[in-house]
Amino acid sequence: MASKESEEPCGDMSSEDQRGGFLVRFREFKPKEVLTWQLAKTLAMGQGLAGLICGTAVTSQYLATEFHLNTPMLQSFLNYILLCITYTIMLFCRRGDGNILQILKKRWWKYLLLALVDVEANYTVVKAYQYTTLTSVQLLDCFVIPVLMVLSWWILKTRYRLIHYVAVGICLLGVGAMVGADLLARRDQGSTSNILLGDGLVLLSAALYAVSNVSQEYTVKNLSRVEFLGMIGLFGSIISTVQMVILERNEVSAIVWSWQVGLLFSAYAFCMYALYSFMPIVMKLSSATSVNLSLLTADLFSLFLGIFLFQYSFSGLYLVSLVVILVGFITFNAVPTPTIPTATSISSSSSSNCEEGFYENPGATENDVTREDAPVGIPIEVEEEDEEQQVDKITRRASDLSQRLGEETNEDRIVECSTQM
């Protein structure tokens, strides 16, 4: 009877824990543990990137509407040239494995493919506006997020939780509210000459952006931000130059240059250069998926500016969309995404702790860092040596025991023979 009574409360407690586990976690929820300065910094930096994309959109629209210029490759070429002048020269000044010659010997073809992906991602999304509508571009461009999550799970070994999928759904609801506001305001601009081709270009651009962003996150967290930007600037300049000569030589030669046109091109190039320079920093603090969720507000910033610059009609759904996207972004970053460490990440942990020659600990020297990082590869060897020593000890003990048993049996036989005598 006592055993039954003691078992029943345990069963009731376990069922209550299962039913009320969520309520207990909800009661123990502390906003200070979630709304941290790190989250606020990530949110502010993400919205700064969205503001830079807004600047590229506004300057491109001015070039297209006011001056009838459609030169996406020329605009990309200016950005890659600035990256090449800044970061590629920095790679030339480096010594050892960080020098550009050593990088080209080891992985030049990887950066060539990555630069090709990045250039075509920028080109196809601009080209899509000639065939499809703005609404289609805004909706289908969100395809980059699920592709990013799949690639992060496969390549970066990121493991998302249920709350992350819910947060992504919230952000996509915010995008839906923005598109609905565009339809109500009759701001569905763009062409309808070949909607199927345009939508395909948007999906292709989203997939290419996902590949580029995942590769960027991997390179920044395992190698170096300067290496990524320097190699992208070098190969991006070459690819964009060849493509510009083939596809846009007539448009570029027909440009009527003025100080307004030069100012717009300069503003676009500066915004893109700043976007490429600061995005790796934000990715190192968070992830590529988090960055792209924050960039969903870029279209809203462009709409708010368009109300004053291009006389767009205002809708309250724009504010609702902004709030919903920000709530989804905060929810996504409130819970960390666990990752499975790989051999590459473990071997590069020492190099990722210091970026461009600066250490996180100002008082640490290079020798101190190498001494601290040196034991990283030793424990495995030590464990192997310990295991070998243990096996040797066991075999020695077994042989000693067998010898002792053999001696004891021989002594017993001698004693028995002596007693018989």
Secondary structure in CASP SS format (residue, H / E / C, confidence):
PFRMAT SS
TARGET T0000
AUTHOR 0000-0000-0000
METHOD secondary structure of the structure
MODEL  1
M C 1.00
A H 1.00
S H 1.00
K H 1.00
E H 1.00
S H 1.00
E H 1.00
E H 1.00
P H 1.00
C H 1.00
G H 1.00
D H 1.00
M H 1.00
S H 1.00
S H 1.00
E H 1.00
D H 1.00
Q H 1.00
R H 1.00
G H 1.00
G H 1.00
F H 1.00
L H 1.00
V H 1.00
R H 1.00
F H 1.00
R H 1.00
E C 1.00
F C 1.00
K C 1.00
P H 1.00
K H 1.00
E H 1.00
V H 1.00
L C 1.00
T C 1.00
W H 1.00
Q H 1.00
L H 1.00
A H 1.00
K H 1.00
T H 1.00
L H 1.00
A H 1.00
M H 1.00
G H 1.00
Q H 1.00
G H 1.00
L H 1.00
A H 1.00
G H 1.00
L H 1.00
I H 1.00
C H 1.00
G H 1.00
T H 1.00
A H 1.00
V H 1.00
T H 1.00
S H 1.00
Q H 1.00
Y H 1.00
L H 1.00
A H 1.00
T H 1.00
E C 1.00
F C 1.00
H C 1.00
L C 1.00
N C 1.00
T C 1.00
P H 1.00
M H 1.00
L H 1.00
Q H 1.00
S H 1.00
F H 1.00
L H 1.00
N H 1.00
Y H 1.00
I H 1.00
L H 1.00
L H 1.00
C H 1.00
I H 1.00
T H 1.00
Y H 1.00
T H 1.00
I H 1.00
M H 1.00
L H 1.00
F H 1.00
C H 1.00
R C 1.00
R C 1.00
G H 1.00
D H 1.00
G H 1.00
N C 1.00
I H 1.00
L H 1.00
Q H 1.00
I H 1.00
L H 1.00
K H 1.00
K H 1.00
R H 1.00
W H 1.00
W H 1.00
K H 1.00
Y H 1.00
L H 1.00
L H 1.00
L H 1.00
A H 1.00
L H 1.00
V H 1.00
D H 1.00
V H 1.00
E H 1.00
A H 1.00
N H 1.00
Y H 1.00
T H 1.00
V H 1.00
V H 1.00
K H 1.00
A H 1.00
Y C 1.00
Q C 1.00
Y C 1.00
T C 1.00
T E 1.00
L H 1.00
T H 1.00
S H 1.00
V H 1.00
Q H 1.00
L H 1.00
L H 1.00
D H 1.00
C H 1.00
F H 1.00
V H 1.00
I H 1.00
P H 1.00
V H 1.00
L H 1.00
M H 1.00
V H 1.00
L H 1.00
S H 1.00
W H 1.00
W H 1.00
I C 1.00
L C 1.00
K C 1.00
T E 1.00
R C 1.00
Y C 1.00
R C 1.00
L H 1.00
I H 1.00
H H 1.00
Y H 1.00
V H 1.00
A H 1.00
V H 1.00
G H 1.00
I H 1.00
C H 1.00
L H 1.00
L H 1.00
G H 1.00
V H 1.00
G H 1.00
A H 1.00
M H 1.00
V H 1.00
G H 1.00
A H 1.00
D H 1.00
L H 1.00
L H 1.00
A C 1.00
R C 1.00
R C 1.00
D C 1.00
Q C 1.00
G E 1.00
S C 1.00
T C 1.00
S C 1.00
N C 1.00
I H 1.00
L H 1.00
L H 1.00
G H 1.00
D H 1.00
G H 1.00
L H 1.00
V H 1.00
L H 1.00
L H 1.00
S H 1.00
A H 1.00
A H 1.00
L H 1.00
Y H 1.00
A H 1.00
V H 1.00
S H 1.00
N H 1.00
V H 1.00
S H 1.00
Q H 1.00
E H 1.00
Y H 1.00
T H 1.00
V H 1.00
K H 1.00
N H 1.00
L C 1.00
S C 1.00
R H 1.00
V H 1.00
E H 1.00
F H 1.00
L H 1.00
G H 1.00
M H 1.00
I H 1.00
G H 1.00
L H 1.00
F H 1.00
G H 1.00
S H 1.00
I H 1.00
I H 1.00
S H 1.00
T H 1.00
V H 1.00
Q H 1.00
M H 1.00
V H 1.00
I H 1.00
L H 1.00
E C 1.00
R H 1.00
N H 1.00
E H 1.00
V H 1.00
S H 1.00
A C 1.00
I C 1.00
V C 1.00
W C 1.00
S C 1.00
W H 1.00
Q H 1.00
V H 1.00
G H 1.00
L H 1.00
L H 1.00
F H 1.00
S H 1.00
A H 1.00
Y H 1.00
A H 1.00
F H 1.00
C H 1.00
M H 1.00
Y H 1.00
A H 1.00
L H 1.00
Y H 1.00
S H 1.00
F H 1.00
M H 1.00
P H 1.00
I H 1.00
V H 1.00
M H 1.00
K H 1.00
L H 1.00
S C 1.00
S C 1.00
A H 1.00
T H 1.00
S H 1.00
V H 1.00
N H 1.00
L H 1.00
S H 1.00
L H 1.00
L H 1.00
T H 1.00
A H 1.00
D H 1.00
L H 1.00
F H 1.00
S H 1.00
L H 1.00
F H 1.00
L H 1.00
G H 1.00
I H 1.00
F H 1.00
L H 1.00
F C 1.00
Q C 1.00
Y C 1.00
S C 1.00
F C 1.00
S C 1.00
G H 1.00
L H 1.00
Y H 1.00
L H 1.00
V H 1.00
S H 1.00
L H 1.00
V H 1.00
V H 1.00
I H 1.00
L H 1.00
V H 1.00
G H 1.00
F H 1.00
I H 1.00
T H 1.00
F H 1.00
N H 1.00
A H 1.00
V C 1.00
P C 1.00
T C 1.00
P C 1.00
T E 1.00
I C 1.00
P C 1.00
T C 1.00
A H 1.00
T H 1.00
S H 1.00
I H 1.00
S H 1.00
S C 1.00
S H 1.00
S H 1.00
S H 1.00
S H 1.00
N C 1.00
C E 1.00
E E 1.00
E C 1.00
G C 1.00
F E 1.00
Y E 1.00
E C 1.00
N C 1.00
P C 1.00
G C 1.00
A C 1.00
T C 1.00
E H 1.00
N H 1.00
D H 1.00
V H 1.00
T H 1.00
R H 1.00
E H 1.00
D H 1.00
A H 1.00
P H 1.00
V H 1.00
G C 1.00
I H 1.00
P H 1.00
I H 1.00
E H 1.00
V H 1.00
E H 1.00
E H 1.00
E H 1.00
D H 1.00
E H 1.00
E H 1.00
Q H 1.00
Q H 1.00
V H 1.00
D H 1.00
K H 1.00
I H 1.00
T H 1.00
R H 1.00
R H 1.00
A H 1.00
S H 1.00
D H 1.00
L H 1.00
S H 1.00
Q H 1.00
R H 1.00
L H 1.00
G H 1.00
E H 1.00
E H 1.00
T H 1.00
N H 1.00
E H 1.00
D H 1.00
R H 1.00
I H 1.00
V H 1.00
E H 1.00
C H 1.00
S H 1.00
T H 1.00
Q H 1.00
M C 1.00
END
